Amino acid sequence: MNKLSIIIPVFNEGNTVHLILDKIKNVTLPQNIQKEIIIVNDCSTDNTCEAIKNYISQNPELGIIFFEHTINKGKGAALHTGISKATGDYTIIQDADLEYDPAEYKFLLQPVLDGFADVVYGTRFMGGNAHRVLFFWHTIGNRFLTFLSNMFSNLNLTDMETCYKLFNTQMLQSLTLKEKRFGFEPEVTAKISRITKVRIYEVGISYYGRTYEEGKKINWKDGFHAIYCVIRYGILK
């Protein structure tokens, strides 16, 4: 293995996208693994596009690959675009905010490098790393969705809704993914769990959550759609 594709879907993250890119830039991956950074701008209405293009011009050595949607299609659709373009041996999803720390890529890579895993989820509900204390009902919702997903997939995940998911790229690209918004998480979990002999691991990660005033976008409507997706993709292939 010599390359990790990092897919970053962005929507109205002009104020923070340079900060997360700096964090990724400063990360050194184990065993000299190279980084492939793929950014997909989902038709942002702020200065996100200009911020990304400016960052690329100032950091040409990173070889950032940049795609833009001409209409807003949703986070899942942005991920579909990035996944289709990934050329790394493994692929990880990175939100453009600062809730997750790229310095912890090494934790997700370790079970893969040790020869145990094909897929690694970074769980916010295990381990001794820092976790911001935020919304009670949001946490209950996440745990309920994970419980429901586990019922259908027969997995014992603790955090299905986590952003940090690391996949064998060939496995990920073999899936036919349909959900264009926040239904991506339950859909990809259901479908990856059905791959014969797939090896799925979890590792504890930090979580620096945002409030809605700070830019958090997911809401209760997305939660109800996630329940629908868990049931739909839990039953249908």
C-alpha positions as CSV (number, residue, x, y, z in Angstrom):
1,M,0.0,0.0,0.0
2,N,1.4,3.4,-0.9
3,K,-1.5,5.9,-1.2
4,L,-4.4,7.1,0.9
5,S,-7.2,9.0,-0.9
6,I,-8.7,11.7,1.3
7,I,-12.1,12.8,0.1
8,I,-13.4,16.1,1.3
9,P,-17.0,17.2,0.5
10,V,-17.4,20.9,1.1
11,F,-20.4,23.2,1.3
12,N,-20.1,26.7,2.6
13,E,-16.9,26.1,4.5
14,G,-15.0,29.1,3.2
15,N,-13.9,30.1,6.8
16,T,-12.5,26.7,7.8
17,V,-11.5,24.8,4.7
18,H,-7.9,26.2,4.8
19,L,-7.5,25.1,8.4
20,I,-8.5,21.5,7.7
21,L,-6.2,21.5,4.7
22,D,-3.3,22.7,6.8
23,K,-3.9,19.9,9.2
24,I,-3.9,17.3,6.4
25,K,-0.8,18.9,4.9
26,N,1.0,18.6,8.2
27,V,0.1,14.9,8.7
28,T,2.8,12.3,8.1
29,L,1.4,8.9,7.4
30,P,3.0,5.7,8.6
31,Q,5.2,3.6,6.2
32,N,5.6,6.5,3.8
33,I,2.1,6.3,2.6
34,Q,1.3,9.1,0.2
35,K,-1.8,11.4,0.4
36,E,-4.2,12.0,-2.5
37,I,-6.4,14.9,-1.5
38,I,-9.7,15.1,-3.4
39,I,-12.0,18.1,-2.7
40,V,-15.6,18.2,-4.1
41,N,-17.3,21.6,-3.8
42,D,-21.1,21.0,-3.7
43,C,-22.1,24.4,-5.2
44,S,-21.2,26.5,-2.2
45,T,-22.8,30.0,-2.0
46,D,-20.1,31.6,0.1
47,N,-16.3,32.1,-0.7
48,T,-15.5,28.3,-0.4
49,C,-14.5,28.0,-4.1
50,E,-12.2,31.0,-4.0
51,A,-10.7,29.8,-0.7
52,I,-9.9,26.4,-2.1
53,K,-8.4,27.7,-5.4
54,N,-6.3,30.2,-3.4
55,Y,-5.1,27.3,-1.2
56,I,-4.2,25.2,-4.2
57,S,-2.2,28.0,-5.8
58,Q,-0.3,28.5,-2.6
59,N,0.4,24.7,-2.1
60,P,1.0,23.2,-5.5
61,E,3.1,20.5,-4.0
62,L,0.1,18.8,-2.5
63,G,-1.4,18.0,-5.9
64,I,-4.9,18.7,-4.7
65,I,-7.6,17.4,-7.1
66,F,-10.6,19.8,-7.2
67,F,-14.1,19.1,-8.5
68,E,-17.2,21.4,-8.5
69,H,-20.9,20.6,-8.7
70,T,-22.8,23.3,-10.7
71,I,-25.9,22.6,-8.6
72,N,-26.2,21.6,-4.9
73,K,-26.7,17.9,-4.9
74,G,-25.9,17.0,-1.2
75,K,-23.0,15.5,0.8
76,G,-23.6,12.0,-0.5
77,A,-23.4,13.1,-4.1
78,A,-20.2,14.9,-3.4
79,L,-18.8,11.7,-1.9
80,H,-19.9,9.7,-4.9
81,T,-17.9,12.1,-7.1
82,G,-14.8,11.8,-4.9
83,I,-15.1,8.1,-4.6
84,S,-15.3,7.6,-8.4
85,K,-12.0,9.6,-8.8
86,A,-10.0,8.0,-6.0
87,T,-6.8,6.1,-7.0
88,G,-5.4,5.3,-3.6
89,D,-5.2,1.8,-2.1
90,Y,-7.4,3.1,0.7
91,T,-9.9,5.9,1.0
92,I,-11.0,8.0,4.0
93,I,-13.7,10.5,4.3
94,Q,-12.9,13.9,5.8
95,D,-15.4,16.6,6.6
96,A,-14.3,20.2,5.8
97,D,-15.0,21.4,9.3
98,L,-12.8,20.9,12.3
99,E,-14.8,18.2,14.2
100,Y,-12.3,15.4,13.3
101,D,-8.5,15.5,13.5
102,P,-6.5,14.3,10.5
103,A,-3.6,13.5,12.9
104,E,-5.6,10.4,13.8
105,Y,-5.5,8.9,10.3
106,K,-2.7,6.7,11.7
107,F,-5.1,5.1,14.2
108,L,-7.5,4.1,11.4
109,L,-4.7,2.9,9.2
110,Q,-3.0,0.7,11.8
111,P,-5.5,-2.3,11.7
112,V,-5.0,-2.2,7.9
113,L,-1.2,-2.1,8.1
114,D,-1.3,-4.9,10.6
115,G,-3.2,-7.0,8.1
116,F,-6.4,-7.3,10.1
117,A,-8.8,-4.9,8.4
118,D,-10.4,-3.9,5.1
119,V,-12.6,-1.2,6.6
120,V,-12.0,0.8,9.8
121,Y,-14.6,3.1,11.4
122,G,-13.4,5.8,13.8
123,T,-15.8,5.8,16.8
124,R,-16.6,8.8,18.9
125,F,-17.9,6.5,21.7
126,M,-14.8,4.4,22.5
127,G,-11.4,5.2,23.8
128,G,-9.9,8.0,26.0
129,N,-9.5,10.7,23.4
130,A,-11.0,14.2,23.8
131,H,-14.7,14.6,23.0
132,R,-16.6,17.9,23.1
133,V,-19.7,17.7,25.3
134,L,-22.7,18.8,23.2
135,F,-26.2,17.7,22.4
136,F,-27.9,15.0,24.4
137,W,-30.6,14.1,21.9
138,H,-28.1,14.2,19.0
139,T,-26.1,11.6,20.8
140,I,-29.1,9.5,21.6
141,G,-30.1,9.7,17.9
142,N,-26.7,8.5,16.8
143,R,-26.8,5.6,19.2
144,F,-30.3,4.6,18.1
145,L,-29.3,4.7,14.4
146,T,-26.3,2.6,15.1
147,F,-28.4,0.1,17.0
148,L,-30.9,-0.1,14.2
149,S,-28.2,-0.4,11.6
150,N,-26.6,-3.2,13.6
151,M,-29.9,-5.1,13.8
152,F,-30.0,-5.3,10.0
153,S,-26.3,-5.7,9.3
154,N,-25.5,-8.1,12.2
155,L,-22.5,-5.9,13.0
156,N,-21.6,-4.6,16.5
157,L,-20.5,-1.1,15.6
158,T,-20.7,1.7,18.2
159,D,-20.8,4.7,15.8
160,M,-22.3,4.0,12.4
161,E,-22.8,7.8,11.8
162,T,-19.1,8.7,12.2
163,C,-17.5,10.7,9.5
164,Y,-14.2,8.9,9.8
165,K,-14.6,5.7,7.7
166,L,-11.6,4.2,6.0
167,F,-12.2,1.7,3.2
168,N,-10.3,-0.5,0.8
169,T,-10.8,1.6,-2.3
170,Q,-11.6,-1.3,-4.6
171,M,-14.3,-2.5,-2.2
172,L,-15.8,1.0,-1.9
173,Q,-15.8,1.5,-5.6
174,S,-17.5,-1.8,-6.2
175,L,-20.7,-0.6,-4.4
176,T,-23.6,1.0,-6.1
177,L,-24.4,4.0,-3.9
178,K,-27.6,6.0,-4.3
179,E,-28.0,8.3,-1.4
180,K,-27.1,11.9,-2.3
181,R,-27.4,13.5,1.1
182,F,-27.0,12.4,4.7
183,G,-28.3,8.9,4.0
184,F,-24.8,8.0,2.8
185,E,-23.7,6.6,6.2
186,P,-26.4,3.9,6.7
187,E,-26.3,3.0,3.0
188,V,-22.6,2.5,2.8
189,T,-22.5,0.6,6.1
190,A,-25.3,-1.8,5.0
191,K,-23.7,-2.4,1.6
192,I,-20.1,-2.8,2.8
193,S,-21.2,-5.3,5.4
194,R,-22.6,-7.6,2.7
195,I,-19.2,-8.0,1.0
196,T,-18.1,-11.6,1.4
197,K,-15.4,-11.9,4.2
198,V,-15.0,-8.2,4.6
199,R,-13.1,-7.4,7.8
200,I,-14.5,-4.3,9.7
201,Y,-12.8,-2.8,12.7
202,E,-13.4,0.2,14.9
203,V,-10.8,2.5,16.7
204,G,-11.5,5.3,19.2
205,I,-11.1,8.9,17.9
206,S,-11.4,12.4,19.2
207,Y,-14.4,14.6,18.4
208,Y,-14.4,18.4,18.4
209,G,-18.1,18.9,17.6
210,R,-19.6,22.2,16.4
211,T,-22.8,23.9,17.5
212,Y,-25.4,24.9,14.9
213,E,-24.2,28.5,15.4
214,E,-20.7,27.4,14.5
215,G,-21.9,25.8,11.3
216,K,-23.2,22.3,12.1
217,K,-25.6,21.3,9.2
218,I,-27.3,18.0,10.1
219,N,-30.7,18.3,11.7
220,W,-33.7,16.2,12.9
221,K,-35.1,15.9,9.4
222,D,-31.8,14.2,8.3
223,G,-32.2,11.9,11.3
224,F,-35.6,10.7,10.1
225,H,-34.3,10.1,6.6
226,A,-31.4,8.2,8.1
227,I,-33.9,5.8,9.8
228,Y,-35.6,5.3,6.5
229,C,-32.2,4.5,4.9
230,V,-31.2,2.1,7.6
231,I,-34.4,0.1,7.0
232,R,-34.4,0.5,3.2
233,Y,-30.8,-0.7,2.7
234,G,-31.0,-3.1,5.5
235,I,-33.7,-5.0,3.6
236,L,-32.9,-4.2,0.0
237,K,-29.5,-4.8,-1.7
